[in-house]
Amino acid sequence: MREKRKRKKVKRKKSSFKYELRYLVLITFVCLILAFVLAFVTGEVPSFLDRIIQKQADRIVVEKVKVVKKETLEKAKKENLEDVVKKYKDKAKGDK
């Protein structure tokens, strides 16, 4: 009779890439936290945040000013056109 071979159970190796990726993400996260803490301790973060807030405020103000200028120009054009039309109508009535 033929003997059955015993097969060894071969465990599949888990992907080492997943473990390396986890460690890489963990190390990156820890480094970012340390960098933030160091920047905050040295006082650079508050000034950085102030600069960001100031830039956003300036951008919003510039956009509002552009809108107001555009509206003002449109109103001025309409008023000027109405004045010109009235002026020519008055001249035309005066000539008759």
BALOBA-1460 file (C-alpha; in Angstrom, 3 decimals):
// residues 96
<rec num="1" residu="m" x="0.000" y="0.000" z="0.000"/>
<rec num="2" residu="r" x="0.934" y="3.431" z="-0.667"/>
<rec num="3" residu="e" x="1.752" y="5.699" z="2.224"/>
<rec num="4" residu="k" x="0.202" y="9.103" z="2.361"/>
<rec num="5" residu="r" x="2.646" y="11.901" z="2.581"/>
<rec num="6" residu="k" x="2.256" y="14.228" z="5.414"/>
<rec num="7" residu="r" x="2.186" y="17.749" z="4.224"/>
<rec num="8" residu="k" x="3.577" y="20.431" z="6.327"/>
<rec num="9" residu="k" x="1.293" y="23.270" z="6.987"/>
<rec num="10" residu="v" x="2.874" y="26.257" z="5.414"/>
<rec num="11" residu="k" x="1.923" y="29.472" z="7.034"/>
<rec num="12" residu="r" x="1.641" y="32.327" z="4.670"/>
<rec num="13" residu="k" x="3.778" y="35.199" z="5.609"/>
<rec num="14" residu="k" x="1.780" y="38.272" z="6.208"/>
<rec num="15" residu="s" x="2.728" y="41.184" z="4.089"/>
<rec num="16" residu="s" x="5.519" y="43.079" z="5.751"/>
<rec num="17" residu="f" x="4.495" y="46.140" z="3.765"/>
<rec num="18" residu="k" x="1.367" y="46.583" z="5.896"/>
<rec num="19" residu="y" x="3.385" y="46.522" z="9.081"/>
<rec num="20" residu="e" x="5.961" y="48.889" z="7.657"/>
<rec num="21" residu="l" x="3.208" y="51.219" z="6.502"/>
<rec num="22" residu="r" x="1.636" y="51.239" z="9.955"/>
<rec num="23" residu="y" x="4.952" y="52.075" z="11.565"/>
<rec num="24" residu="l" x="5.630" y="54.755" z="8.972"/>
<rec num="25" residu="v" x="2.261" y="56.404" z="9.609"/>
<rec num="26" residu="l" x="2.781" y="56.175" z="13.369"/>
<rec num="27" residu="i" x="6.255" y="57.712" z="13.166"/>
<rec num="28" residu="t" x="4.988" y="60.487" z="10.873"/>
<rec num="29" residu="f" x="2.133" y="61.266" z="13.255"/>
<rec num="30" residu="v" x="4.466" y="61.408" z="16.247"/>
<rec num="31" residu="c" x="6.880" y="63.680" z="14.362"/>
<rec num="32" residu="l" x="4.065" y="66.059" z="13.401"/>
<rec num="33" residu="i" x="2.895" y="66.269" z="16.986"/>
<rec num="34" residu="l" x="6.440" y="66.949" z="18.207"/>
<rec num="35" residu="a" x="6.932" y="69.608" z="15.525"/>
<rec num="36" residu="f" x="3.690" y="71.315" z="16.511"/>
<rec num="37" residu="v" x="4.617" y="71.263" z="20.193"/>
<rec num="38" residu="l" x="8.094" y="72.608" z="19.474"/>
<rec num="39" residu="a" x="6.712" y="75.383" z="17.281"/>
<rec num="40" residu="f" x="4.143" y="76.304" z="19.894"/>
<rec num="41" residu="v" x="6.749" y="76.403" z="22.650"/>
<rec num="42" residu="t" x="9.044" y="78.643" z="20.606"/>
<rec num="43" residu="g" x="6.127" y="80.969" z="19.823"/>
<rec num="44" residu="e" x="6.060" y="80.554" z="16.074"/>
<rec num="45" residu="v" x="2.579" y="79.005" z="15.862"/>
<rec num="46" residu="p" x="0.621" y="81.991" z="17.170"/>
<rec num="47" residu="s" x="2.323" y="84.346" z="14.731"/>
<rec num="48" residu="f" x="1.782" y="81.800" z="11.949"/>
<rec num="49" residu="l" x="-1.922" y="81.616" z="12.776"/>
<rec num="50" residu="d" x="-2.121" y="85.404" z="12.936"/>
<rec num="51" residu="r" x="-0.586" y="85.672" z="9.478"/>
<rec num="52" residu="i" x="-3.037" y="83.144" z="8.044"/>
<rec num="53" residu="i" x="-6.023" y="84.914" z="9.597"/>
<rec num="54" residu="q" x="-4.770" y="88.296" z="8.365"/>
<rec num="55" residu="k" x="-4.337" y="86.981" z="4.805"/>
<rec num="56" residu="q" x="-7.858" y="85.579" z="4.776"/>
<rec num="57" residu="a" x="-9.277" y="88.822" z="6.146"/>
<rec num="58" residu="d" x="-7.412" y="90.843" z="3.504"/>
<rec num="59" residu="r" x="-8.679" y="88.557" z="0.760"/>
<rec num="60" residu="i" x="-12.284" y="88.914" z="1.949"/>
<rec num="61" residu="v" x="-11.964" y="92.703" z="2.157"/>
<rec num="62" residu="v" x="-10.542" y="92.903" z="-1.375"/>
<rec num="63" residu="e" x="-13.410" y="90.793" z="-2.730"/>
<rec num="64" residu="k" x="-15.995" y="92.981" z="-0.970"/>
<rec num="65" residu="v" x="-14.343" y="96.150" z="-2.269"/>
<rec num="66" residu="k" x="-14.445" y="94.790" z="-5.815"/>
<rec num="67" residu="v" x="-18.148" y="94.037" z="-5.492"/>
<rec num="68" residu="v" x="-18.876" y="97.481" z="-4.061"/>
<rec num="69" residu="k" x="-16.851" y="99.162" z="-6.813"/>
<rec num="70" residu="k" x="-18.712" y="97.220" z="-9.466"/>
<rec num="71" residu="e" x="-22.101" y="98.134" z="-7.974"/>
<rec num="72" residu="t" x="-21.072" y="101.772" z="-7.642"/>
<rec num="73" residu="l" x="-19.916" y="101.932" z="-11.246"/>
<rec num="74" residu="e" x="-23.153" y="100.371" z="-12.463"/>
<rec num="75" residu="k" x="-25.220" y="102.882" z="-10.459"/>
<rec num="76" residu="a" x="-23.090" y="105.763" z="-11.727"/>
<rec num="77" residu="k" x="-23.482" y="104.613" z="-15.327"/>
<rec num="78" residu="k" x="-27.248" y="104.365" z="-14.952"/>
<rec num="79" residu="e" x="-27.453" y="107.799" z="-13.334"/>
<rec num="80" residu="n" x="-25.193" y="109.320" z="-15.974"/>
<rec num="81" residu="l" x="-27.228" y="107.770" z="-18.769"/>
<rec num="82" residu="e" x="-30.456" y="109.081" z="-17.255"/>
<rec num="83" residu="d" x="-28.941" y="112.554" z="-16.902"/>
<rec num="84" residu="v" x="-27.707" y="112.522" z="-20.503"/>
<rec num="85" residu="v" x="-31.080" y="111.336" z="-21.798"/>
<rec num="86" residu="k" x="-32.898" y="114.056" z="-19.826"/>
<rec num="87" residu="k" x="-30.446" y="116.678" z="-21.070"/>
<rec num="88" residu="y" x="-30.977" y="115.730" z="-24.721"/>
<rec num="89" residu="k" x="-34.733" y="115.544" z="-24.247"/>
<rec num="90" residu="d" x="-34.737" y="119.017" z="-22.735"/>
<rec num="91" residu="k" x="-32.608" y="120.338" z="-25.633"/>
<rec num="92" residu="a" x="-34.885" y="118.686" z="-28.156"/>
<rec num="93" residu="k" x="-37.976" y="120.232" z="-26.537"/>
<rec num="94" residu="g" x="-36.287" y="123.627" z="-26.373"/>
<rec num="95" residu="d" x="-35.369" y="123.531" z="-30.064"/>
<rec num="96" residu="k" x="-38.938" y="122.934" z="-31.189"/>
